[in-house]
Amino acid sequence: MDNDKRRASRSGLLIEVKYEGAGVRAQTRISDISLTGVFVETLTPLPAGAIVKMSFSLPGGYPVEAEGIVKHIQPGIGMGIEFTGLKPEDADYIRGLEKR
């Protein structure tokens, strides 16, 4: 996309994610990840601005628990979540994914 405003490169992957926010608990999947956030596939995205707690395992079984905020939604498709609480060691692991 010519108008892509992402601040970090993304790695495509499909991994299970559990999340909760705005009074909702759900389990679905992440379709891509970067140092700044993830895209979560869901038919019913949370509203923009919602605070989200997530837990998921990256390739190799590396567990991540992170917080974020819903930055954009695509009704019936999913939501882009920007990390607001990502541990430095988790960021390092994600950075390693980008190099693959």
Summary of the structure (lengths in Angstrom):
residues: 100
radius of gyration: 12.6
end to end distance: 21.7
largest distance: 36.3
contacts: 275
relative contact order: 0.23
helix: 11%
strand: 55%
